[in-house]
Amino acid sequence: MDLGLKGKKALVTGGTKGIGRAICELLADEGCDVALCARKADEVSATVEALSARGVRATGRALDVGDGPALKAWVAAAAEELGGLDIVVPNVSALAIAQNEEAWKSEFEVDLMGAVRAVEAAMPWLERSEAASIVIISSVSGREIDFAAGPYGTMKAALIHYAQGLAFQLAGKGIRANTVSPGNTYFEGGVWNQIETGNPALYREALALNPTGRMGRPEEMARGVVFLASPAASFVTGTNLVIDGALTRGVQF
């Protein structure tokens, strides 16, 4: 299937590792120019170099998505550099699951407001696009109560609500908005890799919950994101795509 992404301009937050990196790579393979950000400058530079080697234009900046002015300034600069924006993928998470006020503040600023600010900053360019798409990365923790209930799960649920609201509000402008809710996703250096070594009991418990007998891979999540972002999904908006290997039990109507 031709996804119709060649020549499109995409922006991805948290694009150097895990799901974000896989999204950037797949977008590049489909012919998208890509702008990305992450906290560490060396990892941003290495990722930009790797994406450029795939034959597309790539740019990036090291920044904290929780810093609203810095995020908005980067989105504007990236759009100018790429010559527009067609796709925005807010992907960064604070991964704050502690039950304290600092975790609530971190989840609010990074997960929720990081997405809101990125979308708002990109809106002038999305409004000019003929195939504008917003895909926000949520989580299965946003629709079921699990060990991450609290700040993380609450903000992930809020992102789904936010995206569905955008879908309704922006439909008349031809801008689509969806969410992808990944299940447990394993990659080297990722949170489940860290839990595997630091809290093996929790890792075994989480692994046992999935009837497939394994966790997901970043590229499996990225495929859903890139499809939803593409013109091939031109009539899909306001949906939450769960990619979890049948981990969750709740029925989505």
C-alpha positions as CSV (number, residue, x, y, z in Angstrom):
1,M,0.0,0.0,0.0
2,D,1.2,3.5,-0.9
3,L,0.7,5.6,2.2
4,G,1.1,8.8,0.3
5,L,3.7,10.2,2.7
6,K,6.5,11.0,0.2
7,G,7.4,14.6,0.5
8,K,5.4,15.2,3.7
9,K,6.9,17.1,6.7
10,A,6.7,15.5,10.1
11,L,7.6,16.6,13.6
12,V,8.1,14.0,16.4
13,T,8.9,14.8,20.0
14,G,11.1,12.3,21.9
15,G,12.5,10.9,18.6
16,T,15.8,9.4,19.6
17,K,14.7,6.2,21.4
18,G,12.1,3.5,21.5
19,I,8.8,4.2,19.9
20,G,9.7,7.8,18.9
21,R,12.8,6.6,17.1
22,A,10.9,3.9,15.3
23,I,8.3,6.4,14.2
24,C,11.0,8.7,12.8
25,E,12.7,5.9,11.0
26,L,9.5,4.6,9.4
27,L,8.4,8.1,8.4
28,A,11.8,8.6,6.7
29,D,11.5,5.3,5.0
30,E,8.2,6.4,3.6
31,G,9.8,9.6,2.2
32,C,8.9,12.1,4.9
33,D,11.2,14.9,6.0
34,V,11.5,14.7,9.8
35,A,12.1,17.1,12.7
36,L,12.7,15.6,16.1
37,C,13.6,16.6,19.6
38,A,14.9,14.9,22.7
39,R,16.8,15.9,25.8
40,K,20.3,14.8,24.9
41,A,22.1,16.7,22.2
42,D,24.5,13.9,21.2
43,E,21.5,11.5,20.7
44,V,19.6,14.1,18.7
45,S,22.6,14.6,16.4
46,A,23.2,10.9,15.9
47,T,19.5,10.3,15.1
48,V,19.4,13.3,12.6
49,E,22.5,11.8,10.9
50,A,20.9,8.4,10.7
51,L,17.7,9.7,9.2
52,S,19.5,11.9,6.7
53,A,21.3,8.8,5.5
54,R,17.9,7.4,4.5
55,G,17.6,10.1,1.8
56,V,15.3,12.6,3.5
57,R,15.8,15.9,5.2
58,A,16.1,15.7,8.9
59,T,16.6,18.2,11.7
60,G,16.6,18.1,15.5
61,R,17.1,20.0,18.7
62,A,17.9,19.1,22.3
63,L,15.2,20.5,24.6
64,D,13.0,19.7,27.5
65,V,9.4,19.3,26.3
66,G,8.2,20.5,29.7
67,D,9.7,24.0,28.9
68,G,6.8,25.5,27.0
69,P,8.5,28.5,25.4
70,A,11.4,26.4,24.2
71,L,9.1,23.8,22.8
72,K,7.0,26.3,20.9
73,A,10.1,28.1,19.6
74,W,11.5,24.8,18.3
75,V,8.3,23.8,16.6
76,A,8.2,27.1,14.7
77,A,11.9,26.9,13.8
78,A,11.5,23.3,12.6
79,A,8.5,24.2,10.4
80,E,10.4,27.0,8.8
81,E,13.4,24.8,8.2
82,L,11.4,22.0,6.7
83,G,9.2,24.4,4.7
84,G,6.0,23.4,6.5
85,L,4.4,20.7,8.6
86,D,1.9,18.0,7.7
87,I,2.2,15.7,10.6
88,V,2.7,16.3,14.4
89,V,3.4,13.4,16.8
90,P,3.6,14.3,20.4
91,N,5.4,11.3,21.9
92,V,7.3,12.4,25.0
93,S,6.3,11.1,28.5
94,A,7.6,12.0,31.9
95,L,6.9,8.3,32.9
96,A,6.0,9.6,36.4
97,I,4.1,6.9,38.3
98,A,4.9,8.0,41.9
99,Q,2.0,9.1,44.0
100,N,3.2,12.6,44.9
101,E,2.6,16.1,43.8
102,E,5.9,16.4,41.9
103,A,4.9,13.4,39.7
104,W,1.5,15.0,39.0
105,K,3.2,18.3,38.0
106,S,5.7,16.5,35.8
107,E,3.0,14.4,34.0
108,F,0.9,17.5,33.4
109,E,3.7,19.6,32.0
110,V,5.4,17.0,29.9
111,D,2.7,14.6,28.7
112,L,-0.4,16.8,28.6
113,M,0.9,20.3,28.1
114,G,3.8,19.1,26.0
115,A,1.2,17.7,23.5
116,V,-1.1,20.7,23.7
117,R,1.8,23.2,23.2
118,A,3.3,21.2,20.3
119,V,-0.1,21.1,18.5
120,E,-0.9,24.8,19.1
121,A,2.6,25.8,17.9
122,A,2.2,23.7,14.8
123,M,-1.4,24.8,13.9
124,P,-0.5,27.6,11.5
125,W,1.4,25.2,9.3
126,L,-1.1,22.3,9.7
127,E,-3.9,24.7,8.6
128,R,-1.9,25.2,5.3
129,S,-1.4,21.5,4.7
130,E,-3.5,19.4,2.3
131,A,-3.0,16.3,4.5
132,A,-2.7,17.5,8.1
133,S,-2.6,14.9,10.8
134,I,-2.0,14.9,14.6
135,V,-1.2,11.5,16.2
136,I,-0.7,11.6,20.0
137,I,1.0,8.8,21.8
138,S,-1.1,7.7,24.8
139,S,-1.0,4.4,26.6
140,V,-3.2,1.4,27.6
141,S,-2.7,2.9,31.1
142,G,-5.1,5.6,30.0
143,R,-8.0,3.2,29.5
144,E,-7.4,0.6,32.2
145,I,-6.3,0.7,35.9
146,D,-2.9,-0.8,36.3
147,F,0.2,-0.3,38.3
148,A,0.6,3.2,36.6
149,A,-2.8,4.4,37.9
150,G,-2.3,8.0,39.2
151,P,-0.4,10.7,37.4
152,Y,0.7,8.7,34.4
153,G,-2.6,6.9,33.7
154,T,-4.7,10.0,34.3
155,M,-2.7,12.2,31.9
156,K,-2.7,9.5,29.2
157,A,-6.5,9.3,29.5
158,A,-6.6,13.1,29.2
159,L,-4.6,12.9,26.0
160,I,-7.2,10.6,24.4
161,H,-10.0,13.0,25.3
162,Y,-7.9,16.0,24.0
163,A,-7.3,14.3,20.7
164,Q,-10.9,13.3,20.2
165,G,-11.9,16.9,20.9
166,L,-9.4,18.1,18.3
167,A,-10.8,15.7,15.8
168,F,-14.2,17.2,16.1
169,Q,-13.1,20.8,16.3
170,L,-10.7,20.6,13.4
171,A,-12.6,18.3,11.0
172,G,-13.9,21.3,9.0
173,K,-10.3,22.4,8.4
174,G,-9.3,19.0,7.1
175,I,-7.0,18.3,10.1
176,R,-7.3,14.8,11.5
177,A,-6.4,13.9,15.1
178,N,-6.0,10.4,16.6
179,T,-4.2,8.7,19.4
180,V,-2.2,5.4,19.6
181,S,-2.2,3.6,22.9
182,P,0.7,1.2,23.1
183,G,0.9,-1.7,25.5
184,N,4.1,-2.7,27.2
185,T,6.9,-2.1,24.8
186,Y,10.3,-3.5,25.2
187,F,13.6,-2.1,23.8
188,E,17.1,-1.9,25.0
189,G,17.5,0.9,27.5
190,G,13.8,1.4,27.8
191,V,11.6,1.3,30.9
192,W,10.8,-2.4,30.7
193,N,14.4,-3.3,30.1
194,Q,15.2,-1.3,33.3
195,I,12.4,-3.0,35.2
196,E,13.6,-6.4,33.9
197,T,16.9,-5.9,35.7
198,G,15.8,-3.7,38.6
199,N,12.5,-5.3,39.5
200,P,12.3,-8.7,37.9
201,A,9.2,-9.7,39.9
202,L,7.2,-6.8,38.4
203,Y,8.6,-7.6,34.9
204,R,7.5,-11.3,35.2
205,E,4.1,-10.2,36.4
206,A,3.7,-7.8,33.5
207,L,4.9,-10.3,31.0
208,A,2.5,-12.9,32.3
209,L,-0.5,-10.6,31.7
210,N,-0.1,-10.7,27.9
211,P,-1.6,-13.7,26.2
212,T,1.0,-13.4,23.4
213,G,3.7,-14.2,25.9
214,R,5.8,-11.2,25.0
215,M,5.9,-7.4,25.0
216,G,5.6,-5.3,21.9
217,R,8.4,-3.8,19.9
218,P,8.8,-0.1,19.0
219,E,8.4,-0.8,15.3
220,E,5.1,-2.5,15.9
221,M,3.8,0.6,17.6
222,A,5.3,2.9,14.9
223,R,3.5,1.1,12.1
224,G,0.1,2.1,13.6
225,V,1.2,5.7,14.2
226,V,2.5,6.1,10.6
227,F,-0.6,4.7,9.1
228,L,-2.8,7.0,11.1
229,A,-0.6,9.9,10.2
230,S,-0.7,9.1,6.5
231,P,-3.2,10.2,3.7
232,A,-4.1,6.5,3.5
233,A,-6.1,7.0,6.7
234,S,-7.8,10.1,5.3
235,F,-11.2,9.3,6.9
236,V,-9.9,8.1,10.2
237,T,-10.1,10.8,12.9
238,G,-11.1,10.8,16.5
239,T,-10.0,7.2,17.1
240,N,-7.8,5.6,19.7
241,L,-5.8,2.8,18.3
242,V,-4.8,0.2,20.9
243,I,-1.7,-1.8,20.0
244,D,-1.1,-4.2,22.9
245,G,-1.2,-7.8,21.8
246,A,-4.6,-8.4,23.6
247,L,-3.1,-7.2,26.9
248,T,-6.2,-5.1,27.8
249,R,-9.5,-6.7,28.5
250,G,-11.9,-3.8,28.2
251,V,-14.0,-3.6,25.1
252,Q,-13.7,-0.5,23.0
253,F,-17.0,0.5,21.3
